[in-house]
Every structure is written in C-alpha cells, then in structure tokens.
Amino acid sequence: MTPSARPLRIGIMGGTFDPIHHGHLVAASEVQNVFALDEVIFVPTWAQPFKKERKVSPAEHRYLMTVIATASNPRFTVSRVDIDRGGTTYTIDTLHDIAAEYPGAELYFITGADALAQILTWKDSEEIFDLAHLVGVTRPGHVLSDSGVPRDRISLVEVPAMAISSTDCRQRVGEGAPVWYLVPDGVVQYIRKYGLYRMALRPASATSMTARVAREQSLRKENDGEH
C-alpha cells in the first residue's frame, strides 16, 4: 500500500514506439496527473496484430529509444514483458504480465481514443475490462464513436493538440528532414547513430519537396530583410 493506504495505481502505455515521440510522453504525463498514477509503464510491443503489414524496427532499438525518452521522468518506467514474450502482442497478455508483477495494483491501460473504439474486436476484450480501467487519450473536442463500448468502464482524457505521429517522424528521417522537437533529443541522436528509418522508405513526394522549397525561400526572404 502507498502512504495514503490505497492500492498502487499503475498506468500502462503499450505501443510500437517506432520511434517514441513527444506526443506519447505528453499523453502519458497528462493521464498520470489526472488519475494520480504512481507509475506509468511504457511497454514496447513485439508485433502488433493490427500492424503486420509494416516492417518495424528491431525490438531492441525501439526498447532503448523508449528508455532514453522516459529517463528524465521519475514516474515513467519501461517494461520488456512484450518483447521478451515474443510473438504477436495482445493487450490481454500484457495486462496479465503487469498484474503479476504488481499484485493488488489498480491498472490503467492507456491508448488512443480511436483504438479504444475498436476494443470489442480485441482478444478477450471482456477480460480486459476486468483487469484494467481503460483510458482513451484524445484531442480536445473529440467525440468517441458509438461502437458499443461500455462508457462506464472507460475514461477519455484530452491532451494538448500535438500533430505528431511515428509515421511522420519516420517519413521525415527518410527524407532527410529534421525531427528535432518532435522526438526527445536523445532519441534523435540514437536514430542518427544507428541510421534508423533511412532505408526502405518511399522518396519524398513532389508535393512535399515543393512545400519544403517554398518554406526555405520564405525563410530566406525573411532573413534577407533582417540586418
């Protein structure tokens, strides 16, 4: 028991984290604050059932990037349970493993609100509700679709609107564009050191290249006018 004589409250944020970015960290921090969580555990997946069509970076790279990104927050930790288990990662298995490590704790599973709307299609979804309270992270003003999910067993938490996605981060690295301030500094350096996301990405589209040139020209004009 904690000093307040209540069970530990443990947040669980699973994800591919390929790479982890500030959107993940802001969401976890906000949920931690709203529910007074004692700890938020980030759990990099081995292989997600809904992302089999995309090749993901090796698990060790994703794990280490997550460790680097969360190191400065004393309430954030990283678990290897999904990576060490191997195979397809299912939320129910993650919850069982974390529950075994924290007997008696209250578990809060953190996911995107869009994913939450699909939870009834997840493996053993009814048992998931028994093991943890589900928290859907959403942008301000988002309304959960009427998907039959029991509203009394979930919570929605609004976080500051941050248009960041791992897909966009990978694309930017592949195009040679910076990802500073989108992902933590240590993760930027890790990506550079190991050359992640440089291969097997489609080349920049003509539209994106045109937009980038336009931005550069605009900045050049502004700089020319400043003396």
Secondary structure, DSSP 8 states (H G I E B T S, - for coil): --TTSS--EEEEEEE--TT--HHHHHHHHHHHHHHT-SEEEEEE-SB-TT-TTS----HHHHHHHHHHHHTT-TTEEE--HHHHH-SB--HHHHHHHHHHHSTT-EEEEEEEHHHHTTGGGSTTHHHHHHH-EEEEEE-TT-----SS--GGGEEEEE-------HHHHHHHHHHT---BTTB-HHHHHHHHHHTTTSSS-----HHHHHHHHHHHHHHHHHHHT--
